[in-house]
Amino acid sequence: MLGSSSLPPASTAEATSRACSTPTGRAESGYDALDAYARSKLANVAFTIELAERLRATERTRGVVANCVHPGFIPSTGLYRDVSRRARLVTRIASLVPGVGTSIEEGARRLVEVTTDPAYADRTGQYVGGDGPEEPSEQARDPAVRERLWRVSADLVGVDPDWP
């Protein structure tokens, strides 16, 4: 369980790298910002599904749900500032095409909907996109990936991996 002391900082990218990369837990050589971003999103979805399963398995967490939201491609966030020049150019061009991308307001609306809509009050483990719940990737649903990510994450923050 969580102690009263502050927890050491943990990075989603580090946990993802250790849990979702090579069998040794080491990331491939080199660094790619888009790959790191994609892996962190995979970790968010896999972790949410694992948390939802663990919450379902215990009586004391009845009524607690865990869902994740894909707010959409929001070009104005600056997310692509650390990618290659070519990727920034492609992203910029794509953002100018009508109908491509999502506004910050629309992304926020999706998050607010999932957190406040009574329809999600008893739905857990959902991956919610622009059109509602969607099937997450096969890797995010993989029990071995989820379990490994859970254990690595618990180790990084110093909590009991068997919680709850």
DSSP file (Angstrom, degrees, kcal/mol; ACC not computed):
  #  RESIDUE AA STRUCTURE BP1 BP2  ACC     N-H-->O    O-->H-N    N-H-->O    O-->H-N    TCO  KAPPA ALPHA  PHI   PSI    X-CA   Y-CA   Z-CA
    1    1 A M              0   0    0      0, 0.0     2,-0.2     0, 0.0   161,-0.0   0.000 360.0 360.0 360.0 164.4    0.0    0.0    0.0
    2    2 A L        -     0   0    0    157,-0.1     2,-0.1     1,-0.1   157,-0.1  -0.463 360.0-144.4 -69.0 135.5    1.0    3.6   -0.3
    3    3 A G        -     0   0    0     -2,-0.2     4,-0.1     2,-0.2    -1,-0.1  -0.359  23.7-108.5 -90.3 177.2    3.1    5.0    2.5
    4    4 A S  S    S+     0   0    0     -2,-0.1     3,-0.1     2,-0.1     2,-0.1   0.667  92.0  91.1 -82.0 -16.0    3.0    8.4    4.0
    5    5 A S  S    S-     0   0    0      1,-0.1    -2,-0.2     0, 0.0     2,-0.1  -0.375  91.8 -91.8 -76.4 159.5    6.4    9.4    2.5
    6    6 A S        -     0   0    0      1,-0.1    -1,-0.1    -2,-0.1    -2,-0.1  -0.403  42.7-120.0 -70.1 148.6    6.6   11.0   -0.9
    7    7 A L        -     0   0    0      1,-0.1   151,-0.1    -2,-0.1   150,-0.1  -0.609  26.6-104.6 -89.4 147.3    7.0    8.6   -3.8
    8    8 A P        -     0   0    0      0, 0.0    -1,-0.1     0, 0.0     2,-0.0  -0.408  48.8 -94.4 -66.0 147.7   10.0    8.7   -6.1
    9    9 A P        -     0   0    0      0, 0.0     2,-0.4     0, 0.0     0, 0.0  -0.341  43.4-164.5 -64.0 143.9    9.2   10.3   -9.5
   10   10 A A        -     0   0    0     -3,-0.1     2,-0.5   147,-0.1     3,-0.1  -0.985   9.9-140.5-130.9 142.5    8.3    7.8  -12.2
   11   11 A S     >  -     0   0    0     -2,-0.4     4,-2.6     1,-0.1     5,-0.2  -0.869   8.2-146.9-105.9 131.6    8.2    8.4  -15.9
   12   12 A T  H  > S+     0   0    0     -2,-0.5     4,-2.9     1,-0.2     5,-0.2   0.901 105.2  53.7 -58.1 -39.9    5.5    6.9  -18.1
   13   13 A A  H  > S+     0   0    0      2,-0.2     4,-2.7     1,-0.2    -1,-0.2   0.899 108.8  48.0 -63.1 -39.9    8.1    6.7  -20.8
   14   14 A E  H  > S+     0   0    0      2,-0.2     4,-2.6     1,-0.2     5,-0.2   0.938 113.4  46.7 -66.5 -45.7   10.5    4.7  -18.6
   15   15 A A  H  X S+     0   0    0     -4,-2.6     4,-2.4     1,-0.2     5,-0.3   0.921 114.9  47.3 -61.6 -43.4    7.7    2.3  -17.4
   16   16 A T  H  X S+     0   0    0     -4,-2.9     4,-3.4    -5,-0.2     5,-0.2   0.923 111.1  51.1 -63.5 -44.2    6.6    1.8  -21.0
   17   17 A S  H  X S+     0   0    0     -4,-2.7     4,-0.8    -5,-0.2    -1,-0.2   0.917 115.0  42.7 -59.8 -44.0   10.1    1.3  -22.2
   18   18 A R  H  < S+     0   0    0     -4,-2.6    -1,-0.2    -5,-0.2    -2,-0.2   0.848 124.9  33.8 -72.0 -33.6   10.8   -1.3  -19.5
   19   19 A A  H  < S+     0   0    0     -4,-2.4    -2,-0.2    -5,-0.2    -3,-0.2   0.793 125.9  32.9 -94.6 -29.5    7.5   -3.1  -19.9
   20   20 A C  H  < S+     0   0    0     -4,-3.4    -3,-0.2    -5,-0.3    -2,-0.1   0.273 105.7  68.7-116.2  10.5    6.6   -2.8  -23.6
   21   21 A S  S  < S-     0   0    0     -4,-0.8     6,-0.2     1,-0.3    -3,-0.1   0.205  95.3 -15.4-105.4-133.7    9.9   -2.9  -25.4
   22   22 A T  S >  S-     0   0    0      4,-1.1     3,-2.2    -5,-0.2    -1,-0.3  -0.173  71.6-101.5 -68.4 162.7   12.5   -5.6  -25.9
   23   23 A P  T 3  S+     0   0    0      0, 0.0    -1,-0.1     0, 0.0    -2,-0.0   0.783 124.9  53.8 -56.9 -27.3   12.5   -8.8  -23.7
   24   24 A T  T 3  S-     0   0    0      2,-0.2     3,-0.1     1,-0.0    -2,-0.1   0.573 117.0-115.2 -82.5  -8.1   15.3   -7.3  -21.6
   25   25 A G  S <  S+     0   0    0     -3,-2.2     2,-0.4     1,-0.3    -5,-0.1   0.472  74.2 130.5  87.9   2.3   13.3   -4.2  -21.0
   26   26 A R        -     0   0    0     -8,-0.1    -4,-1.1    -7,-0.1    -1,-0.3  -0.731  58.2-121.8 -93.3 138.2   15.7   -2.0  -22.9
   27   27 A A        -     0   0    0     -2,-0.4     3,-0.1    -6,-0.2    -1,-0.1  -0.347  38.4 -91.1 -69.8 155.5   14.5    0.4  -25.5
   28   28 A E        -     0   0    0      1,-0.1    -1,-0.1    -2,-0.0   -11,-0.0  -0.246  58.5 -82.5 -59.8 157.5   15.8    0.0  -29.0
   29   29 A S  S    S+     0   0    0     -3,-0.1    -1,-0.1     2,-0.1     2,-0.0  -0.308  97.8  27.4 -65.1 149.5   18.9    2.2  -29.8
   30   30 A G  S    S-     0   0    0     -3,-0.1     2,-0.4     1,-0.0     0, 0.0  -0.042  83.3-101.0  84.6 167.2   18.2    5.8  -30.6
   31   31 A Y        -     0   0    0     -4,-0.0     2,-0.4     4,-0.0    -2,-0.1  -0.995  26.9-175.4-132.4 132.8   15.3    7.9  -29.6
   32   32 A D     >  -     0   0    0     -2,-0.4     4,-2.7     1,-0.1     5,-0.2  -0.984  16.8-152.0-128.3 118.8   12.3    8.9  -31.6
   33   33 A A  H  > S+     0   0    0     -2,-0.4     4,-2.4    49,-0.3     5,-0.2   0.870  97.3  49.1 -60.0 -40.6    9.8   11.4  -30.1
   34   34 A L  H  > S+     0   0    0      2,-0.2     4,-2.7     1,-0.2    -1,-0.2   0.895 111.8  49.1 -67.5 -38.7    6.8   10.0  -31.9
   35   35 A D  H  > S+     0   0    0      2,-0.2     4,-2.6     1,-0.2    -2,-0.2   0.921 111.4  49.6 -64.9 -43.1    7.7    6.4  -31.0
   36   36 A A  H  X S+     0   0    0     -4,-2.7     4,-2.2     2,-0.2    -2,-0.2   0.912 111.9  48.8 -61.4 -42.1    8.1    7.5  -27.3
   37   37 A Y  H  X S+     0   0    0     -4,-2.4     4,-2.1    -5,-0.2    -2,-0.2   0.942 111.7  48.5 -62.3 -47.6    4.7    9.3  -27.5
   38   38 A A  H  X S+     0   0    0     -4,-2.7     4,-2.3     1,-0.2    -2,-0.2   0.899 111.8  49.6 -61.2 -40.7    3.0    6.2  -29.0
   39   39 A R  H  X S+     0   0    0     -4,-2.6     4,-2.3     1,-0.2    -1,-0.2   0.869 108.7  52.4 -67.8 -35.5    4.5    3.9  -26.4
   40   40 A S  H  X S+     0   0    0     -4,-2.2     4,-2.1     2,-0.2    -1,-0.2   0.879 109.9  49.0 -67.6 -35.4    3.4    6.2  -23.6
   41   41 A K  H  X S+     0   0    0     -4,-2.1     4,-2.3     2,-0.2    -2,-0.2   0.900 109.2  52.4 -69.1 -39.9   -0.1    6.1  -25.0
   42   42 A L  H  X S+     0   0    0     -4,-2.3     4,-2.9     1,-0.2     5,-0.3   0.924 109.7  50.2 -57.4 -44.1    0.0    2.3  -25.2
   43   43 A A  H  X S+     0   0    0     -4,-2.3     4,-2.9     1,-0.2     5,-0.3   0.908 108.2  52.4 -62.6 -41.9    1.1    2.3  -21.5
   44   44 A N  H  X S+     0   0    0     -4,-2.1     4,-2.1     2,-0.2    -1,-0.2   0.930 114.3  42.0 -59.4 -45.5   -1.8    4.6  -20.5
   45   45 A V  H  X S+     0   0    0     -4,-2.3     4,-2.3     2,-0.2    -2,-0.2   0.942 116.4  47.1 -69.0 -47.4   -4.3    2.3  -22.2
   46   46 A A  H  X S+     0   0    0     -4,-2.9     4,-2.4     1,-0.2    -2,-0.2   0.910 113.5  49.1 -61.0 -42.7   -2.8   -1.0  -21.0
   47   47 A F  H  X S+     0   0    0     -4,-2.9     4,-2.9    -5,-0.3    -1,-0.2   0.908 110.0  51.4 -64.2 -41.9   -2.5    0.4  -17.5
   48   48 A T  H  X S+     0   0    0     -4,-2.1     4,-2.6    -5,-0.3    -2,-0.2   0.915 110.8  47.7 -61.7 -43.8   -6.1    1.5  -17.5
   49   49 A I  H  X S+     0   0    0     -4,-2.3     4,-2.2     2,-0.2    -1,-0.2   0.920 113.5  47.8 -64.1 -43.2   -7.3   -1.9  -18.6
   50   50 A E  H  X S+     0   0    0     -4,-2.4     4,-2.3     2,-0.2    -2,-0.2   0.925 112.1  49.3 -63.6 -44.6   -5.2   -3.6  -16.0
   51   51 A L  H  X S+     0   0    0     -4,-2.9     4,-2.7     1,-0.2     5,-0.2   0.923 109.8  51.7 -60.2 -44.5   -6.4   -1.2  -13.2
   52   52 A A  H  X S+     0   0    0     -4,-2.6     4,-2.2     1,-0.2    -1,-0.2   0.912 109.9  49.2 -59.4 -43.2  -10.1   -1.8  -14.3
   53   53 A E  H  X S+     0   0    0     -4,-2.2     4,-1.2     1,-0.2    -1,-0.2   0.911 112.4  47.8 -62.9 -41.9   -9.6   -5.6  -14.1
   54   54 A R  H  < S+     0   0    0     -4,-2.3     4,-0.3     1,-0.2    -2,-0.2   0.888 111.0  50.7 -67.5 -38.6   -8.0   -5.3  -10.6
   55   55 A L  H >< S+     0   0    0     -4,-2.7     3,-1.2     1,-0.2     6,-0.3   0.882 107.6  53.8 -65.9 -37.6  -10.8   -3.0   -9.4
   56   56 A R  H 3< S+     0   0    0     -4,-2.2    -1,-0.2     1,-0.2    -2,-0.2   0.816 102.6  60.3 -63.0 -29.8  -13.5   -5.5  -10.7
   57   57 A A  T 3< S+     0   0    0     -4,-1.2     2,-0.4    -3,-0.2    -1,-0.2   0.497  98.5  64.2 -82.3  -3.6  -11.8   -8.2   -8.7
   58   58 A T    X   -     0   0    0     -3,-1.2     3,-0.8    -4,-0.3    -1,-0.0  -0.970  65.2-148.3-128.8 138.7  -12.2   -6.6   -5.3
   59   59 A E  G >  S+     0   0    0     -2,-0.4     3,-1.8     1,-0.2    -1,-0.1   0.839  93.5  65.2 -68.4 -35.9  -15.3   -5.8   -3.3
   60   60 A R  G 3  S+     0   0    0      1,-0.3    -1,-0.2   104,-0.1    -5,-0.1   0.627 100.1  52.0 -70.9 -10.0  -13.9   -2.7   -1.5
   61   61 A T  G X  S+     0   0    0     -3,-0.8     3,-2.3    -6,-0.3    -1,-0.3   0.152  75.6 146.2-108.4  19.3  -13.5   -0.8   -4.8
   62   62 A R  T <   +     0   0    0     -3,-1.8     3,-0.1     1,-0.3    -6,-0.1  -0.313  69.4  23.4 -55.2 133.7  -17.1   -1.3   -5.9
   63   63 A G  T 3  S+     0   0    0      1,-0.3     2,-0.5    59,-0.1    -1,-0.3   0.340  92.8 119.1  90.3  -6.6  -18.3    1.7   -7.9
   64   64 A V    <   -     0   0    0     -3,-2.3     2,-0.3    -9,-0.1    -1,-0.3  -0.815  43.7-170.7 -93.3 129.1  -14.8    2.8   -8.8
   65   65 A V        -     0   0    0     -2,-0.5     2,-0.4    -3,-0.1    59,-0.1  -0.861  14.6-158.8-119.4 154.9  -14.2    2.9  -12.6
   66   66 A A        +     0   0    0     -2,-0.3    59,-3.3   -18,-0.1    60,-0.4  -0.961  23.8 157.9-134.2 114.6  -11.1    3.4  -14.7
   67   67 A N        -     0   0    0     -2,-0.4     2,-0.3    58,-0.2    60,-0.2  -0.907  25.9-143.5-131.2 159.3  -11.4    4.6  -18.3
   68   68 A C  E     -a  127   0A   0     58,-2.8    60,-2.9    -2,-0.3     2,-0.4  -0.949  10.8-147.3-127.4 151.8   -9.1    6.3  -20.7
   69   69 A V  E     -a  128   0A   0     -2,-0.3    60,-0.2    58,-0.2    42,-0.1  -0.940   9.4-152.9-122.8 133.9   -9.8    8.9  -23.4
   70   70 A H        -     0   0    0     58,-3.4     3,-0.1    -2,-0.4    -2,-0.0  -0.916  12.9-166.8 -99.1 107.7   -8.3    9.6  -26.7
   71   71 A P        -     0   0    0      0, 0.0    39,-0.1     0, 0.0     2,-0.1   0.652  40.4-113.4 -73.2 -12.0   -9.0   13.3  -27.2
   72   72 A G        -     0   0    0     35,-0.1     2,-0.8     2,-0.1    30,-0.0  -0.376  48.7 -42.9 105.1 172.0   -8.1   13.2  -30.9
   73   73 A F        -     0   0    0     -2,-0.1    29,-3.4    -3,-0.1    34,-0.0  -0.689  57.9-176.4 -77.3 110.8   -5.3   14.7  -32.9
   74   74 A I    >   -     0   0    0     -2,-0.8     3,-1.4    27,-0.2     5,-0.3  -0.855   6.8-174.3-114.7  94.3   -4.9   18.2  -31.6
   75   75 A P  G >  S+     0   0    0      0, 0.0     3,-0.8     0, 0.0     5,-0.2   0.735  75.1  66.2 -64.2 -23.9   -2.3   19.9  -33.7
   76   76 A S  G 3  S+     0   0    0      1,-0.2    27,-0.0     2,-0.1    -2,-0.0   0.391  77.9  85.3 -82.2   5.7   -2.2   23.1  -31.6
   77   77 A T  G <  S-     0   0    0     -3,-1.4    -1,-0.2     1,-0.0     0, 0.0   0.669  93.6-125.0 -82.0 -15.9   -0.7   21.5  -28.5
   78   78 A G    X   +     0   0    0     -3,-0.8     3,-1.9    -4,-0.2     4,-0.2   0.591  66.5 137.8  81.1   9.2    2.9   21.7  -29.5
   79   79 A L  G >   +     0   0    0     -5,-0.3     3,-0.5     1,-0.3    -3,-0.1   0.807  67.8  52.7 -57.6 -30.9    3.2   18.0  -29.0
   80   80 A Y  G >  S+     0   0    0     -5,-0.2     3,-1.4     1,-0.2    -1,-0.3   0.246  73.9 108.0 -93.6  14.5    5.3   17.6  -32.1
   81   81 A R  G <  S+     0   0    0     -3,-1.9    -1,-0.2     1,-0.3    -2,-0.1   0.757  81.5  46.0 -65.0 -24.4    7.9   20.2  -31.2
   82   82 A D  G <  S+     0   0    0     -3,-0.5   -49,-0.3    -4,-0.2    -1,-0.3   0.296  93.1  97.7-103.2   9.7   10.6   17.6  -30.5
   83   83 A V  S <  S-     0   0    0     -3,-1.4     5,-0.1     1,-0.2   -51,-0.0  -0.378  87.5 -70.9 -90.1 174.1   10.1   15.5  -33.6
   84   84 A S     >  -     0   0    0      1,-0.1     4,-2.4    -2,-0.1     5,-0.2  -0.153  44.1-111.0 -61.1 158.6   12.1   15.7  -36.8
   85   85 A R  H  > S+     0   0    0      1,-0.2     4,-2.4     2,-0.2     5,-0.2   0.899 119.6  53.5 -57.0 -42.0   11.7   18.7  -39.1
   86   86 A R  H  > S+     0   0    0      1,-0.2     4,-2.6     2,-0.2    -1,-0.2   0.930 109.1  47.5 -60.7 -46.3   10.0   16.4  -41.7
   87   87 A A  H  > S+     0   0    0      1,-0.2     4,-2.4     2,-0.2    -1,-0.2   0.881 111.5  51.3 -64.9 -37.8    7.5   15.1  -39.1
   88   88 A R  H  X S+     0   0    0     -4,-2.4     4,-2.5     2,-0.2    -1,-0.2   0.900 110.8  49.1 -64.0 -39.9    6.8   18.7  -37.9
   89   89 A L  H  X S+     0   0    0     -4,-2.4     4,-2.7     2,-0.2    -2,-0.2   0.936 112.0  47.1 -64.8 -46.8    6.2   19.8  -41.5
   90   90 A V  H  X S+     0   0    0     -4,-2.6     4,-2.7     1,-0.2    -2,-0.2   0.910 113.4  49.5 -61.3 -42.3    3.8   16.9  -42.3
   91   91 A T  H  X S+     0   0    0     -4,-2.4     4,-2.2     2,-0.2    -1,-0.2   0.914 111.1  49.3 -63.0 -43.3    2.0   17.6  -39.0
   92   92 A R  H  X S+     0   0    0     -4,-2.5     4,-0.8     2,-0.2    -2,-0.2   0.923 112.6  46.9 -62.9 -44.9    1.7   21.3  -39.9
   93   93 A I  H >X S+     0   0    0     -4,-2.7     3,-1.0     1,-0.2     4,-0.6   0.932 111.9  50.7 -62.7 -45.7    0.4   20.5  -43.4
   94   94 A A  H >< S+     0   0    0     -4,-2.7     3,-1.1     1,-0.3    -1,-0.2   0.878 104.9  57.8 -59.5 -37.9   -2.1   18.0  -42.0
   95   95 A S  H 3< S+     0   0    0     -4,-2.2    -1,-0.3     1,-0.2    -2,-0.2   0.723 102.3  55.7 -67.4 -19.5   -3.4   20.5  -39.5
   96   96 A L  H << S+     0   0    0     -3,-1.0    -1,-0.2    -4,-0.8    -2,-0.2   0.622  84.5  97.8 -86.2 -13.8   -4.3   22.9  -42.3
   97   97 A V  S X< S-     0   0    0     -3,-1.1     3,-2.1    -4,-0.6    -3,-0.0  -0.632  85.5-112.8 -78.4 124.2   -6.5   20.4  -44.1
   98   98 A P  T 3  S+     0   0    0      0, 0.0     3,-0.1     0, 0.0    -1,-0.1  -0.298 100.4  20.0 -57.3 135.5  -10.1   21.0  -43.2
   99   99 A G  T 3  S+     0   0    0      1,-0.3     2,-0.5    -4,-0.1    -4,-0.1   0.332  96.9 112.4  87.7  -7.7  -11.6   18.1  -41.2
  100  100 A V    <   +     0   0    0     -3,-2.1    -1,-0.3    -6,-0.2     2,-0.1  -0.862  69.4  12.4 -99.1 129.3   -8.2   16.8  -40.0
  101  101 A G  S    S-     0   0    0     -2,-0.5     2,-0.4    -3,-0.1   -27,-0.2  -0.172  75.7-101.1  96.5 168.2   -7.5   17.2  -36.3
  102  102 A T        -     0   0    0    -29,-3.4     2,-0.1    -2,-0.1   -30,-0.0  -0.953  29.2-116.9-129.4 145.2   -9.5   18.1  -33.3
  103  103 A S     >  -     0   0    0     -2,-0.4     4,-2.4     1,-0.1     5,-0.2  -0.406  27.2-114.5 -77.4 160.5   -9.8   21.4  -31.4
  104  104 A I  H  > S+     0   0    0      1,-0.2     4,-2.4     2,-0.2     5,-0.2   0.897 118.7  54.3 -59.2 -40.3   -8.7   21.7  -27.8
  105  105 A E  H  > S+     0   0    0      2,-0.2     4,-2.3     1,-0.2    -1,-0.2   0.897 108.1  48.0 -62.9 -41.2  -12.3   22.3  -26.9
  106  106 A E  H  > S+     0   0    0      2,-0.2     4,-2.0     1,-0.2    -1,-0.2   0.912 111.2  50.5 -67.6 -41.6  -13.5   19.1  -28.6
  107  107 A G  H  X S+     0   0    0     -4,-2.4     4,-1.6     1,-0.2    -2,-0.2   0.915 112.5  47.3 -60.1 -42.5  -10.7   17.1  -26.9
  108  108 A A  H  X S+     0   0    0     -4,-2.4     4,-2.7     1,-0.2     5,-0.2   0.884 107.1  57.0 -65.7 -38.9  -11.7   18.5  -23.5
  109  109 A R  H  X S+     0   0    0     -4,-2.3     4,-2.6     1,-0.2    -1,-0.2   0.900 104.9  52.2 -59.6 -40.9  -15.4   17.8  -24.2
  110  110 A R  H  X S+     0   0    0     -4,-2.0     4,-2.0     2,-0.2    -1,-0.2   0.924 111.1  46.5 -61.5 -44.4  -14.6   14.1  -24.7
  111  111 A L  H  X S+     0   0    0     -4,-1.6     4,-1.8     1,-0.2    -2,-0.2   0.927 112.9  48.7 -64.3 -45.4  -12.7   14.0  -21.4
  112  112 A V  H  X S+     0   0    0     -4,-2.7     4,-1.7     1,-0.2     5,-0.3   0.901 109.2  54.5 -61.8 -40.8  -15.5   15.8  -19.5
  113  113 A E  H  X S+     0   0    0     -4,-2.6     4,-2.7     1,-0.2     3,-0.3   0.932 109.1  46.4 -59.4 -46.6  -18.1   13.5  -21.1
  114  114 A V  H  < S+     0   0    0     -4,-2.0    -1,-0.2     1,-0.2    -2,-0.2   0.833 116.3  45.6 -67.8 -30.7  -16.4   10.3  -19.9
  115  115 A T  H  < S+     0   0    0     -4,-1.8    -1,-0.2    -5,-0.2    -2,-0.2   0.682 127.3  24.4 -86.3 -16.8  -15.9   11.8  -16.4
  116  116 A T  H  < S+     0   0    0     -4,-1.7    -2,-0.2    -3,-0.3    -3,-0.2   0.646  89.2 103.4-122.0 -19.9  -19.4   13.2  -15.9
  117  117 A D    ><  -     0   0    0     -4,-2.7     3,-2.3    -5,-0.3     4,-0.3  -0.517  64.8-140.5 -71.0 124.0  -21.8   11.2  -18.2
  118  118 A P  G >  S+     0   0    0      0, 0.0     3,-1.4     0, 0.0     4,-0.4   0.737  97.2  75.1 -55.9 -21.9  -23.9    8.8  -16.1
  119  119 A A  G 3  S+     0   0    0      1,-0.3     3,-0.3     2,-0.1    -5,-0.1   0.765  99.2  44.2 -62.4 -23.5  -23.5    6.3  -19.0
  120  120 A Y  G X  S+     0   0    0     -3,-2.3     3,-0.9    -7,-0.2    -1,-0.3   0.393  84.0  99.5 -99.7   2.5  -19.9    5.7  -17.9
  121  121 A A  T <  S+     0   0    0     -3,-1.4    -1,-0.2    -4,-0.3    -2,-0.1   0.795  99.3  22.4 -61.9 -29.7  -20.6    5.5  -14.2
  122  122 A D  T 3  S+     0   0    0     -4,-0.4     2,-0.6    -3,-0.3    -1,-0.3   0.178 102.0  98.4-123.7  17.5  -20.5    1.7  -14.2
  123  123 A R    <   +     0   0    0     -3,-0.9     2,-0.3     3,-0.0     3,-0.2  -0.929  50.4 176.4-106.5 123.2  -18.4    1.1  -17.3
  124  124 A T        +     0   0    0     -2,-0.6   -57,-0.2     1,-0.2   -59,-0.1  -0.912  54.0  32.7-129.0 154.1  -14.8    0.4  -16.6
  125  125 A G  S    S+     0   0    0    -59,-3.3     2,-0.3    -2,-0.3   -58,-0.2   0.716  80.8 152.5  77.2  21.5  -11.8   -0.5  -18.7
  126  126 A Q        -     0   0    0    -60,-0.4   -58,-2.8    -3,-0.2     2,-0.6  -0.637  40.5-153.1 -89.7 141.4  -13.1    1.5  -21.6
  127  127 A Y  E     -aB  68 134A   0      7,-0.6     7,-3.2    -2,-0.3     2,-0.5  -0.969  24.0-162.5-106.8 113.6  -11.0    3.2  -24.3
  128  128 A V  E     +aB  69 133A   0    -60,-2.9   -58,-3.4    -2,-0.6     2,-0.1  -0.880  15.2 169.4-112.0 122.5  -13.1    6.1  -25.5
  129  129 A G  E >   - B   0 132A   0      3,-2.4     3,-1.6    -2,-0.5   -61,-0.0  -0.269  57.2 -65.1-108.9-161.8  -12.4    7.9  -28.7
  130  130 A G  T 3  S+     0   0    0      1,-0.3    -2,-0.0    -2,-0.1   -61,-0.0   0.770 133.9  42.1 -61.8 -29.1  -14.4   10.5  -30.7
  131  131 A D  T 3  S-     0   0    0      1,-0.4    -1,-0.3     0, 0.0    -3,-0.0   0.136 122.0 -96.4-105.9  19.4  -17.3    8.1  -31.4
  132  132 A G  E <  S+B  129   0A   0     -3,-1.6    -3,-2.4     2,-0.0    -1,-0.4  -0.618  83.9   9.0 100.6-163.4  -17.5    6.6  -28.0
  133  133 A P  E     -B  128   0A   0      0, 0.0     2,-0.3     0, 0.0    -5,-0.3  -0.230  67.8-175.5 -56.9 137.4  -15.9    3.3  -26.7
  134  134 A E  E     -B  127   0A   0     -7,-3.2    -7,-0.6     0, 0.0    -2,-0.0  -0.895  34.1 -97.5-129.8 159.4  -13.5    1.7  -29.1
  135  135 A E        -     0   0    0     -2,-0.3     3,-0.1    -9,-0.1    -9,-0.1  -0.683  43.2-134.4 -76.7 121.3  -11.6   -1.6  -29.1
  136  136 A P        -     0   0    0      0, 0.0     5,-0.1     0, 0.0    -1,-0.0  -0.242  37.3 -74.7 -70.5 168.3   -8.0   -0.9  -27.9
  137  137 A S     >  -     0   0    0      1,-0.1     4,-1.5     3,-0.1     5,-0.2  -0.139  40.2-113.2 -60.1 157.7   -5.0   -2.3  -29.7
  138  138 A E  H  > S+     0   0    0      1,-0.2     4,-0.9     2,-0.2     3,-0.1   0.885 117.9  53.8 -59.3 -40.0   -4.2   -6.0  -29.2
  139  139 A Q  H >4 S+     0   0    0      1,-0.2     3,-0.5     2,-0.2    -1,-0.2   0.890 105.9  51.9 -65.7 -38.6   -1.0   -5.1  -27.4
  140  140 A A  H 34 S+     0   0    0      1,-0.2    -1,-0.2     5,-0.1    -2,-0.2   0.817 112.5  46.6 -66.3 -29.7   -2.9   -2.9  -24.9
  141  141 A R  H 3< S+     0   0    0     -4,-1.5    -1,-0.2    -3,-0.1    -2,-0.2   0.607  83.4 115.6 -85.8 -12.9   -5.3   -5.8  -24.2
  142  142 A D    <X  -     0   0    0     -4,-0.9     4,-2.5    -3,-0.5     3,-0.2  -0.418  59.5-149.5 -63.7 116.2   -2.5   -8.4  -23.9
  143  143 A P  H  > S+     0   0    0      0, 0.0     4,-2.6     0, 0.0     5,-0.2   0.836  95.5  53.8 -58.5 -34.1   -2.6   -9.7  -20.2
  144  144 A A  H  > S+     0   0    0      2,-0.2     4,-2.2     1,-0.2     5,-0.2   0.916 110.6  45.6 -68.0 -42.0    1.2  -10.3  -20.2
  145  145 A V  H  > S+     0   0    0     -3,-0.2     4,-2.6     2,-0.2     5,-0.2   0.927 114.9  48.5 -64.3 -45.2    2.0   -6.7  -21.3
  146  146 A R  H  X S+     0   0    0     -4,-2.5     4,-2.5     2,-0.2    -2,-0.2   0.925 112.9  46.9 -61.9 -46.2   -0.5   -5.3  -18.8
  147  147 A E  H  X S+     0   0    0     -4,-2.6     4,-2.4    -5,-0.2    -1,-0.2   0.910 113.4  48.4 -63.8 -43.3    0.9   -7.4  -15.9
  148  148 A R  H  X S+     0   0    0     -4,-2.2     4,-2.6    -5,-0.2     5,-0.2   0.925 112.6  48.1 -64.6 -44.2    4.5   -6.5  -16.8
  149  149 A L  H  X S+     0   0    0     -4,-2.6     4,-2.7     2,-0.2    -2,-0.2   0.911 111.2  51.8 -61.4 -42.4    3.6   -2.8  -17.0
  150  150 A W  H  X S+     0   0    0     -4,-2.5     4,-2.5    -5,-0.2    -2,-0.2   0.933 112.6  44.6 -59.9 -47.4    1.8   -3.0  -13.7
  151  151 A R  H  X S+     0   0    0     -4,-2.4     4,-2.3     2,-0.2    -2,-0.2   0.900 114.2  48.3 -67.2 -41.8    4.7   -4.6  -11.9
  152  152 A V  H  X S+     0   0    0     -4,-2.6     4,-2.4     2,-0.2    -1,-0.2   0.923 112.9  49.2 -63.9 -43.4    7.3   -2.3  -13.4
  153  153 A S  H  X S+     0   0    0     -4,-2.7     4,-1.8    -5,-0.2    -2,-0.2   0.924 111.0  49.1 -62.1 -45.2    5.1    0.8  -12.5
  154  154 A A  H  X>S+     0   0    0     -4,-2.5     5,-2.1     1,-0.2     4,-1.1   0.910 111.6  50.1 -60.5 -42.5    4.7   -0.5   -9.0
  155  155 A D  H  <5S+     0   0    0     -4,-2.3     3,-0.4     1,-0.2    -1,-0.2   0.905 108.1  53.2 -62.1 -42.3    8.4   -1.0   -8.7
  156  156 A L  H  <5S+     0   0    0     -4,-2.4    -1,-0.2     1,-0.2    -2,-0.2   0.840 118.3  34.9 -64.0 -33.9    9.2    2.5  -10.0
  157  157 A V  H  <5S-     0   0    0     -4,-1.8    -1,-0.2    -5,-0.2    -2,-0.2   0.447 110.5-117.3-103.1  -0.6    7.0    4.2   -7.4
  158  158 A G  T  <5 +     0   0    0     -4,-1.1     2,-0.3    -3,-0.4    -3,-0.2   0.861  65.5 133.0  73.3  37.5    7.6    1.7   -4.5
  159  159 A V      < -     0   0    0     -5,-2.1    -1,-0.2    -6,-0.1    -2,-0.1  -0.778  67.3 -85.2-116.0 164.9    4.2    0.3   -4.0
  160  160 A D    >   -     0   0    0     -2,-0.3     3,-1.7     1,-0.2  -158,-0.1  -0.529  31.5-150.4 -67.8 119.2    2.9   -3.2   -3.6
  161  161 A P  T 3  S+     0   0    0      0, 0.0    -1,-0.2     0, 0.0    -7,-0.1   0.639  92.3  65.8 -68.9 -11.5    2.4   -4.7   -7.0
  162  162 A D  T 3  S+     0   0    0      2,-0.1    -2,-0.1   -11,-0.0   -11,-0.0   0.393  82.6 151.0 -91.3   4.9   -0.4   -7.0   -5.7
  163  163 A W    <         0   0    0     -3,-1.7  -109,-0.1     1,-0.3    -4,-0.0  -0.527 360.0 360.0 -74.2 148.7   -2.7   -4.0   -4.9
  164  164 A P              0   0    0      0, 0.0    -1,-0.3     0, 0.0  -104,-0.1  -0.931 360.0 360.0 -80.3 360.0   -5.6   -4.0   -4.8
